[in-house]
Amino acid sequence: MKNLEENFLLAKKQDRRGQKALYEMFAPKMLAIANSYVNNLHDAEDILLNALMKCFTRIDECRDWKSFPFWLRKIIVNDSITFIRKNKNILYADVEIADDYSEASDEEYPEELNIEEIFSQMPIGYRLIFNLYVFEDKKHSEIAEILNISEGTSKSQLSKAKKWLAEFLKAKENEKRNTETVKI
């Protein structure tokens, strides 16, 4: 990670070479993160560029080079959530978690998963909370504060997202089986 340290220090001095190197190191992963929230590559690219501009103008706020990737990721996630708030109407049903939904077992998952396809079809409210809980490791209290919803709504939406995901994967597996049956 020596290149990260060198490029971080150059970027702190507003050196364009250091900034470009950091961009090249992190842009693909950060674009994927933004896209997992907004589900639109064009919007994700805009979020990425704006977040990087913010990052490079406020890089002095980052403690050290080791925390830079986490700091940048936080900016990307926050900017993605801000984008969704401004541009999407998200409806959350304030319903308690159903204790009796069934989770899919490992055998029910298709062998090949296309994560982009899954997130492109998952309802935005589910996707937002699922991403924050699973990928950003946020607690329901934190999600509730970030999204200005109740903890119960966060829990309910996560439960519904899990149920939706299980049903989606089951449907994909059934689709695959039907395709294989037709070939025979």
N, C-alpha and C positions, 0 to 999 in steps of 0.2 A: 504493500500500500504506500510505498515511498512516493510514487507519482502523485497520489492523492494529496499527501502532505505538501509536496512542492507546489502543485497546482493551486491548492487552497491558499498557501502563503502568497503566491503570485496574484491570485484573484483578490486577496485582501488589500493588495497594493493597487487594485484596479487595472492590473495588467491583462490585456485582451487575450494573450496566449493562454494564461492560466484559466481565464473564464471559458475560453473555447474548449480547452482540454476537459474541464469539469462538465461542460455541456455534453461533450462527446461520451464521457464516462457514464453519465446518469440519464441523459435524455430518453433513451429507449425504455428503460424501466419506469421512469416517472411518467412517460406518456401512457404506458400500459396501466399504471395506477389511476391516472386521471380518466382514462377511457373506461375503466371498470366502474367508475362512478357515474359518468355522464352518458356513456353508451353512444358516443358520436365522435368519430375520430377528428373531425374538423374542430369541434368544440374542445376536445382534449388537447389538440395542438395549441389552440389559443390559450388554454389554461396553463399549459407547460411554458409557453413563451412568457406569459405575464408573470408566472411564478418565478421563473429564472431571472427576469428583470428585477423583481422584488428581492430575490435572493442576492443578486450581485450588488444592488444598491444598499442593502442592509447587512452585508456579510460580516460586518464588525459585531453584529449581535450574536453570531455563532461563536461559541466558546473556543472550540479548537477543531482541528481537521478530522479528528476521530468521530466527532458528533455531527459533522457536516451532512453525511447521507441521511441521517435521521431527521435533522433539522429541515433539509430540503423536502423530504417526504411529508413532513408535517405541513409545510407550506402548500404542497401540491394537494394534499387531502383537504385542508381548510379552504383553499381556493376552489376546489371542485364542489365542496358543499355550498359555498357562497354562490357559485354559478347556478347550482340546482335551485337554491332558494329564490334567486332572482328570476330564473327563466322557466321554472316548472311549477305547476300546481300539484302538490303532493297531498293526497288524502290519506290520513291515518285513521283507522277505526279504533276507537278507544274501547277495546274488548279485552277481557281477561284471557289468559292463555288456556287453551283447551288441553287438559291433561291426557286425553285419550287418543291423540293423533298417533298414528303409527309411523315409525321411522323405517326407512328402507334398510334392509340388511346389505352387507357387502356383496353378496351374490347377485343382488338386483342391479348393481351399477354396470353400465355398459363398459366394455374394455377401453374404448377410446372416447375421451370426453373432449369436447371443444368448449373451452371456458368462455370464449367470446360469444359463442352461440347461446350458452346458458345465460350469461349476463345481459345479452341483447334482448332476451325474451322475458327475463324476470321483471316483474313490476318495479317501478323506480323506488317506491317506499320500502319494499322488501330489500331491494338491492342496496340501498343506502345504509340501512341498519345492519344488514348481513355483512357488508364490507367493513363497517366500523367495528362490529363485534368480533368477526372472525379474523380479518386481516390487520386491523389496527389495534386489536386487543383492548378495546374500550369496554368499560363496565356499563351496565344499563343506566346507571345514574349519570355517567359522563355523556352517553348518547342523548339522554333526555335533555341535558343542559345544552349540548351542542345544537340540537335540532329544535329546541324549545317545545318539547312534548313531554308527556308524563312518562315515568319509568314503566308503568303498566303498558302504555302504548308501545314502548320500545320492546318490551318482552313479548307482547302479543305479535308485533310485526316480525320479530325474529322467529317466533314459533311458526307463523304463517309462511315465512320464507323457507324454513326447513321443510315444511309440509309441501310447499310448492316445488322445491327442489327434488324431493323424493318422488313426487308425482311426475315431474318432468323427466327424470331419469328412468322411471318405470315405463313411461310412454315411449321414450327413445329405445329402450330395450325391446319392447313389444314391436315397435316399428322395424327394428333390426331382425327380429325373429320372423316377422311376416315377410320381409324381403327375402330372407334365406329360404323360407318355405316355398315362395313363388319360384325361386331358381331351381328347386328340386323338381 
